Every structure is written in structure tokens, then in C-alpha cells.
Amino acid sequence: MTDGRTLDALDVALMAALREHRRAGILELSRITGVARGTVAARLQRLEDSGVITGYGPDVDVSAAGFGVQAFVTLEIAQGAIEDVRHDLERIPGVLEAHATTGSGDVLCRVAAGSHEALQQILVDLNRSAAVVRSTSVVALSELVPWRTLPLLRSAAAPDAGRSGMHLGGGS
């Protein structure tokens, strides 16, 4: 948890149940995890309040939505221009995410487009930013490991006495 406590097996089991049964309510989650409704509600509230669970919106496969050309773009930016580049990146719809990084580049972006021509336009738009000194891009050919969090959370979950029989589920 963000308040210094670690996640326990019940926290992870609840998140796994939410991933596997996306529309489940408190009662259904209680049944799946074998825990009282009040406990489920309190745990979910704590996970939300601490920022561990950030939302319940749908996960969107951008390829299935028509944006099958994806690339990773490394940007080298002018010194001290991180806020300027953030503003410029937020204005480009094809930028899915961007991270300030260490190493040879300053910012790593994941972008998606509906065609190679549309990808080229995104790259042109990125380079139009006055904050960008140079960019390097690589096109993603296929996804080998999709975004996932549950394996990491499970590996670090604190043991929870009395919950050893609880189903922790598989998947992301």
C-alpha cells in the first residue's frame, strides 16, 4: 500500500477477482473470495483510498480498436524542458503514454496509429515540439507480454494467516 503497508493475500485475491470478473459487485466478490461483504467493501475502499486501485474503466485493446501500428519513441529534449514536452505530448492523441527516463534519451513514449502513414504523422508532430532535440523510434511487431500487475503483486504479497485456502486466481 502507499501508506507503507504491504499488500496481503486478500488484497491480491480481490484484485485478481476484479480482473477475472470485471462486473462483479461486492456480494459476488465476497462469494468468490470467501470473505464477508463488509470486509470486501472495506478492503476495496482502502485500496482505492491509498491509490492502489485507480479505476474500474474498461481496458482497451488499441489494435482491436483500429490502431494496430504501435511504436516506442525515445525523445531527447532540451535541458529543463520537461513540462513543455509534457504539454506538447498531451496534445497528440496518438501518444498513449510517456515516461521521463534515464539513459540516452529523456522521454520514452508509446504511440499508436491506424496506419504507417498515420504513425509517420505522429512522429512529425513529436518532432515539431520546440522541446524535442532528437527522436528515435522503433515499431512494435507484436506484444510478447501484455501489461500486467498481478504476478508482481502476488510475488510481494504479505502472508495472510487464515486465508491460505483462498483462491488467488491466475492472469493479470
LINNORBEL-V477427 format. One line per field, one symbol per residue. burial: I if it has 16 or more other ideal C-beta (glycine too) atoms within 10 Angstrom, else O. Layout:
burial = ???
This chain:
burial = OOOOOOIIIIIIIIIIIIIOOOOOOOOOIIOIIOIOOOOIOOIIOOIOOOOIIOOOOOOOOIOOOOIOIIIOIIIOIOOOIOOOIOOIIOOIOIIOOIOOOOOOIIIOIIIIIOOOOOIOOIIOIIOOIOIIOOIOIOOOOOOOOOOOOIOOIIOOIOOOOOOOOIOIIOOO
